[in-house]
Amino acid sequence: MAKITSIGTNQKYKVDIKSETGHHIISDEPKDLDGGNLGMMPTELLISALAGCTGATLRMYADRKEWPLEDVHTDIELIENKFKDARIIKTLRVTGDLDEKQRQRLYQIADKCPVHKMLASGLEIETITK
């Protein structure tokens, strides 16, 4: 289970976000949307979780198999259509002395990361008010 706490500030759209593991980030909107551009936009944070999870999953898999994976390059693009029918395009490139079979297996494993599976499943969000 993961838990995040956020506090919106009086600085327009700036939000301080803290994890229970002790990490801190700032979310904000860009200046052209009247924000302060002090951190990533919320949509960027969402797709960055997918990029991070994909890279970590491929690294864990390759390490377990003792494959010579050097780097995982992940480009993620969120295509929005006024919050309906949004889609994510994930482009992967792996480097290292890997044969074609290993590369193809890593590309298959990329879709198995927990964040990918959550986003693809259409997870349910419950809002509790206090």
N, C-alpha and C positions, 0 to 999 in steps of 0.2 A: 504494500500500500504506500502511496506517496501522498504527502500533504503539503499544501502551499497556503500561506497567508498573505494577503495583499492589503495595502492601505492607499487609498486615493488621497492625493494631497490637494492643497489649494493652488497648485501650479498647473492649472488647466488640466491636461490629460495625463500628467505624470502619475504613475502608480509604482510604489515601492513593493517589491515582491520578495518574500523570504521563504526558504524551504526549512523543513524541520531538521535537515541535515546541516544547517548553518550557512547556506549560501544566500546571496542577495543579488538581485538584478533590478533594473528599472525598465519599465515599459512606458512608452510615450508615443505620441503621434508626430509626424514630420511637420516642419514649419509651414509647408504649403497647406496643411490641414489645421493650422492654428495651434499646433503643439510646439513644444520646445526642442524636439528631436534629441532628447536626453537618453533615449534607449530605443530598443527595437519596438516596432509596432506589435500589437498582440498577434496579428496574423503571422508575422515573422517569427515570433516566439513559438507559435504552434508548429510551423514547418521546420524550425530549427530542432525541435524535439525529435522529429522524424529523421532528420539528417544525423543527429547524434546517436540515436538508437540504431540506425542502419550501420553506421561506421563501427560502433561497439560490437554489434552482433556479428558482423563479418570478421572482425579481429578475433573475437572469441572462438568462432568456428575454425578459422584458419590456424590459430594457435593450437587448438585441440587436435586438429589433423596434422599438425607440424608442417603446414604448407608455407612456402616462402613469400607470403603476402607482405608487401612493403607499405603501400598506402592505399587508402580508400578515398576517392574523390566523389562527393555526392553534391549534385546541384538539384535543388528542389524549387519548383515554381508552383505557386497557388494561383489558379485561374478562377476568379470570382465572377459571378453573374448576379449581382445584387443579392448575395447570400442564398441563391437558389442554384441548384445544380453545379455547385463549385466542384472543381477537380484539382488534383495534385499530379504534377508530372515530376517524376524522380529519375534523374539521369545519373548512372553510375559508371565509374571507371576505376579499375583496380590495377595496381602496378606490382611487379615482382616477377620472379622467374617461375611463373605458373603455366601449366599446359592448358590447352583449350578446354578440356574436360573440367579442370579445377575452376577455371574462370566461369564457365557456365553454371557450375554448382554454386559458386559464390553469388552469382546473379539470382539464382533461385532462392537462396537463403536470405537474401536482402529483403524479400517480402515476408519473412517470418519474424522480423523483429517485433517486439510487443507493441510499440507505438503504431507501426504499420497495421498490425492486426486490429488494434483498437479503432483506428480511424476508418479502416475498411469495413468494419462490422456495423458502423452506424450506431455507436454506443449511446446509451441513454444518459441524459443529464437530469438530475433531480435538484431543484432549487428549494432550500429550506430558509424561511425568513425568521428573524428573531427580533 
